[in-house]
Amino acid sequence: MSINAALMSSAHQAWVTPNAIIKNIIKIAPIGLDPCGNVMNSTGAVMCWHDNDAKTTERERKQDGLKSDWRGYGLVYMNPP
């Protein structure tokens, strides 16, 4: 069995969750918070925190999701490393 070379790449640190996975998650409940999002990934979360100043909207803001309190957002989804 061979390992996909892209999975072992460190060319960049931003990886997005495939839409098929997001669609299955929101069947359980709407995603209330994506604490470690990025501007390329749209989980459809009510609130998305990221580390990029380029895009900050009402539902997105620059915030360190690993140091912040996730309580009160409902279902929290974070793309696994």
C-alpha positions as CSV (number, residue, x, y, z in Angstrom):
1,M,0.0,0.0,0.0
2,S,1.4,3.4,-0.9
3,I,0.8,6.6,1.0
4,N,-0.5,9.7,-0.8
5,A,2.5,12.1,-1.1
6,A,0.3,15.1,-0.4
7,L,-0.5,13.7,3.1
8,M,3.2,13.8,3.9
9,S,3.9,17.3,2.4
10,S,4.8,20.3,4.5
11,A,4.5,22.7,1.5
12,H,1.8,24.5,3.4
13,Q,-0.1,24.2,6.7
14,A,-3.6,25.0,5.6
15,W,-5.7,21.9,4.8
16,V,-9.4,22.0,4.1
17,T,-12.0,19.4,5.1
18,P,-13.6,17.7,2.0
19,N,-17.2,18.9,1.4
20,A,-18.5,15.3,1.7
21,I,-17.3,15.2,5.3
22,I,-18.9,18.6,6.2
23,K,-22.2,17.5,4.6
24,N,-22.3,14.4,6.9
25,I,-21.4,16.4,10.0
26,I,-24.2,19.0,9.5
27,K,-26.7,16.1,9.3
28,I,-26.0,15.7,13.0
29,A,-26.3,19.4,13.8
30,P,-25.3,22.8,12.4
31,I,-21.7,23.6,13.1
32,G,-21.6,26.4,15.6
33,L,-17.9,27.0,15.7
34,D,-14.8,26.2,13.6
35,P,-12.1,27.3,16.1
36,C,-9.2,26.6,13.7
37,G,-10.6,27.6,10.4
38,N,-8.9,29.3,7.5
39,V,-10.1,31.5,4.7
40,M,-10.0,28.7,2.2
41,N,-12.3,26.4,4.1
42,S,-16.0,26.9,4.4
43,T,-17.5,24.6,7.1
44,G,-20.6,26.8,7.2
45,A,-20.0,27.4,10.9
46,V,-21.9,30.2,12.6
47,M,-18.5,31.4,13.8
48,C,-15.1,30.7,12.3
49,W,-11.9,31.7,14.0
50,H,-8.7,31.9,11.9
51,D,-5.2,33.5,12.0
52,N,-5.5,35.6,8.8
53,D,-6.2,39.3,8.8
54,A,-7.2,39.2,5.1
55,K,-10.8,38.2,5.6
56,T,-12.7,39.2,8.7
57,T,-16.5,39.3,8.5
58,E,-19.4,39.2,11.0
59,R,-19.1,35.4,11.3
60,E,-15.3,35.2,11.0
61,R,-12.6,36.8,13.1
62,K,-8.9,36.6,13.8
63,Q,-8.6,34.7,17.1
64,D,-6.4,31.9,18.5
65,G,-8.9,29.0,18.7
66,L,-6.6,26.8,20.7
67,K,-6.4,29.4,23.5
68,S,-10.0,30.4,23.5
69,D,-13.2,29.1,25.2
70,W,-15.3,27.0,22.9
71,R,-18.3,26.8,25.2
72,G,-21.6,28.3,24.1
73,Y,-21.3,27.7,20.4
74,G,-23.1,24.3,20.1
75,L,-21.4,21.8,17.8
76,V,-17.7,22.6,17.4
77,Y,-15.8,21.2,14.4
78,M,-12.1,21.3,14.0
79,N,-10.3,19.8,11.0
80,P,-8.1,17.1,12.5
81,P,-4.3,17.4,12.0
